[in-house]
């Protein structure tokens, strides 16, 4: 079975710590068939007028960044590992899990 786990967060530090936790966890479980992919950072900028009546030039700008990573796990037989990954995530991360058919084994 191939699992794709999409990890999204606004906080870059928490997502990097979670990825380090996943790498060390997979090494302890002796699972070598995983890979991480990072997507471009999505930025959303908002401009607000401080004083809408008099000063049109007085504005405040805010920016929100969204960090996204994709984790692909191949040839996993123990589904308790997936449960452990999902349960031990920080609260400010959003995880989406997708299961894609069986892995192709080449001899």
N, C-alpha and C positions, 0 to 999 in steps of 0.2 A: 504494500500500500504506500502511496505517496501522499504526504500531507503538506499543504501550503498554509503557513501561518503568517498573516499580515499584521504587523505591529505598528500602531500609530500613536503619536504623543505630541504634545506641545512642548514638553520639557526634554531637552536634549540630553541632560545628564542622567535622568532616570532611564531613558531608553538605552543609553550606552552601558549603564550598569546592568540592566536586565540582559543585554546581549552578552556581556562578560559572564554573567551567571549561567546563561544557557550554554555557552561554549565550555565552561568548566564542568557543568552537569553532564554534557554529552561525552566529554573525555572520561569522566568517572564511570559512566555507563558503557564505555567502549563502543560508542556509536560513531562511526566515521563518515557515514553517508548523509551529511547535512551541508547546506550552504546558505550564506547570507547575501542578500542583495539590497542595496540602498537605492531609494528613489530620490529624485530631486526634491529639494525643500520647497513646499508651497507657502507662499507669502500672501497674506491678505492685509492690505493697508486701508485704514479708515482716516478720513480728515474731518474734523469737527470745527465749526466756527465758535470761537470763544465768546464773541459778542455779536450776535446776528443782526443787531439793529444799526450800530454805528460803524464799527471797525470790521470791514470785510477782509482786511489783510491779517488780522489776528486769528491764527488758526493753530490747532493742535493736531498732530499726526500720531497715530498708533499703528503698530504692526504686530500681527500674529503669525508665527511660523508653525508649520505642521511637518514633523519628521516622520518618515515612513520607511519601514524595512520589511523585507520578505524573507521568511525562513522556509526552506524546502527540506523536508526530511524524507529520505528514501529507505525502503526495506526495514521498516519498523514492525516488530511482531508483538511487542508488549504495549498495549494501549494505556497501561497505567502511567507510562512516561508522559503521554500527552495530557493526562489528567493532572499530573504533578506540575507540568509546565503552566497549564492554565490556572491552577489554584494559586501558585506562588508568584503571581504577577503583581506589580505595584498598582495602586488604585487609579493613578493618572494615565495608565496605558489602556488602549483599546485593542483587543485581539479579535481577529476573525479567522476561523479555521475552515479550510476547505479540503475535502478528501477527494483525490483523483485516482481512480482505478488502481490496477496492480502495476508494480514496477516490472520493466522488461529485464529479464535476466539473460545475459549473454555468456555462453560457455566458451 
